Amino acid sequence: MDLVEEADVLSQQISLFSFALHEYSELCRVMFQQMCIIGPGLLGASLAIAAKQQGLAASVCAWSRRPETREKCLRQAWCDQVADTAAEAVAGADFVVLCTPVATIPGLLEAIAPALRKGALVTDVGSTKAIIVKSGQAHLSKNAHFIGAHPMAGSEQGGMEHARSNLFTGATCFVTPLPENPPEVVEKLVKFWEALNMRVVSIDPEMHDQVVAHISHLPHLLASSLCAYLATKDGSWGNYAGGGLRDTTRIASGDAALWRDILTENRAQVLGAIEGFEATLSTLKARLSAADDESVKALLAEGKTFRDQLPSPASDT
């Protein structure tokens, strides 16, 4: 073999080695071989798109209770396969994300438990956590790992058609592990959300429900209540509204049934948040009635300071 032939062989070997190295690198980057999305709506579809784009999941299987939604999934680039039942969907998955309304999650956890592969990581994206985490531990602890999560991302516009890969970018994601969850499994879930450019906060499930009752559920109630009150006035008034009313009430366009379920599951914490807000509103009312203009200004200034210190905009839910 002359030098030219030796050079050709060496070049081929280098090319094969480079290809193998690339394939190995890609394999190491993939966190999950099969990701399962239960409920491919706005959050579920956006999560699948983002996970595929970031190389976090090698394949994605989806399931929806509606046959027409399952048919629609088959036409999406992010979806590799669709199952006819939730149990069939999770059978081969090492990562399962429940993205259905909060009221349906406990029942789904019970339904999929027997079909889960041993050691699978299961999470959710629900806006309440205490009831869901309790159900997850009750049904899944023997053969899989359940760790609750709540990405504070979304839109008043629901549905797969509004899904986008950057929905989670810059937003907060609550993760609610329990002491019995293995640290390495918790860390893997945290790294998954961080890979989507989210700010991850680990928190107790009950404390999570108290926090979101104030920063998410109460704001939705206020926006909806304001719109319900204005609906009792002259219908033409809405035609004169400026950006302030639209900005303040945007989230009131959210799905009423979905929010009913959220408020039902977090009833006690939401009632506490309402009572706290009522006290502040009563204080403002009393200061206005007493013509204590400087005290009114001081309360408004407190509100402005809080609003001005909020982090850079991110979708909320």
C-alpha positions, -999 to +999 in steps of 0.1 A: +000+000+000+015+033-011+013+066+008-017+078-012-037+047-004-027+049+033-038+085+033-072+075+018-077+048+044-067+071+072-091+098+059-120+073+059-112+061+094-112+097+106-145+104+089-161+073+105-147+082+139-160+118+136-195+105+126-195+080+155-184+108+179-212+130+166-238+103+170-225+096+206-227+133+214-263+135+202-272+104+222-257+118+254-276+151+249-310+133+247-325+132+282-354+109+273-358+083+246-396+085+245-416+113+258-454+110+262-477+140+262-511+133+277-533+162+266-516+179+236-532+214+239-513+247+241-490+236+269-486+200+258-479+207+222-456+236+230-437+213+254-433+187+227-421+212+201-396+227+225-383+193+237-378+181+201-361+213+190-337+212+220-329+175+214-343+166+249-365+138+236-357+113+208-394+107+201-428+119+212-460+100+216-493+118+223-528+109+235-560+130+237-594+118+247-608+133+215-603+113+184-602+144+162-573+158+183-554+125+180-559+128+142-546+163+143-515+152+162-505+128+135-502+158+111-478+176+135-440+175+129-433+171+166-455+140+170-439+106+162-469+084+172-504+086+186-520+060+209-557+052+212-557+051+250-536+068+277-523+035+290-511+025+255-494+060+252-473+056+283-464+020+279-430+026+263-422+061+277-395+070+301-409+105+305-447+113+308-462+147+311-498+152+319-511+184+304-548+180+309-571+201+332-563+197+369-596+179+377-587+151+353-551+145+364-558+122+395-580+099+375-554+097+347-526+089+371-547+060+384-555+048+349-519+049+335-502+035+366-503-002+357-490+005+322-459+026+331-425+011+326-405+007+358-386+038+368-405+061+344-405+098+354-440+113+354-449+149+359-477+174+351-482+210+343-512+217+365-519+250+383-525+233+416-502+208+432-513+195+467-541+172+455-522+161+423-490+152+442-509+132+468-526+113+440-493+107+422-476+093+452-506+071+460-508+055+425-473+056+411-448+052+439-444+014+435-431+014+399-425+050+387-415+084+400-441+112+402-429+148+407-453+177+403-445+207+382-462+239+372-446+260+344-460+295+347-465+298+310-495+300+289-520+322+272-557+331+272-556+314+238-557+276+242-554+248+218-526+231+198-529+256+170-514+283+193-485+261+204-450+276+200-415+265+210-406+296+230-437+296+252-416+287+283-386+309+277-379+332+306-409+320+327-408+304+361-414+267+366-424+254+400-412+218+408-428+202+439-407+172+450-414+152+482-386+139+505-392+104+492-384+114+456-348+103+447-325+133+444-312+122+410-347+120+396-356+154+409-324+168+394-332+153+360-366+170+360-351+203+371-325+201+343-353+194+318-371+226+326-339+246+328-330+233+293-362+251+281-347+283+295-370+284+325-363+297+360-369+266+382-381+270+418-384+239+441-412+243+466-435+223+489-468+214+471-490+232+498-468+263+497-470+263+459-508+264+461-507+293+485-483+313+463-502+308+430-535+315+447-521+351+452-500+357+421-520+337+395-555+326+406-565+359+424-555+381+394-576+359+371-606+363+395-601+401+397-600+404+359-631+382+355-650+399+383-643+433+368-655+422+334-686+406+349-693+438+367-688+460+336-711+436+317-740+449+339-735+484+326-743+500+293-730+477+266-716+506+246-691+515+273-668+488+262-664+506+228-647+535+245-622+515+265-585+522+261-555+499+264-557+500+302-589+480+304-577+455+278-543+450+295-559+446+329-585+421+318-567+401+292-566+369+313-604+370+317-606+355+282-593+322+296-614+291+295-641+293+321-644+256+327-607+252+331-605+280+357-635+267+375-616+234+381-585+253+392-605+274+417-623+243+430-591+224+437-574+254+454-605+267+471-591+273+506-560+291+494-580+312+469-605+322+496-576+333+518-562+354+490-596+370+483-600+379+520-566+395+520-573+415+489-607+426+503-590+440+533-567+461+511-596+472+489-616+482+520-587+502+532-586+521+499-624+526+500-621+540+536-594+564+526-614+577+496-645+581+518-625+601+543-610+622+516-576+612+529-559+619+495-523+615+508-531+580+522-547+571+489-516+582+471-494+562+495-513+530+487-512+536+450-474+542+453-470+508+471-488+492+442-466+510+417-434+499+435-445+462+435-455+464+398-422+481+387-401+455+405-417+425+387-393+406+365-392+410+327-424+398+310-432+362+306-465+344+299-485+336+330-512+311+338 
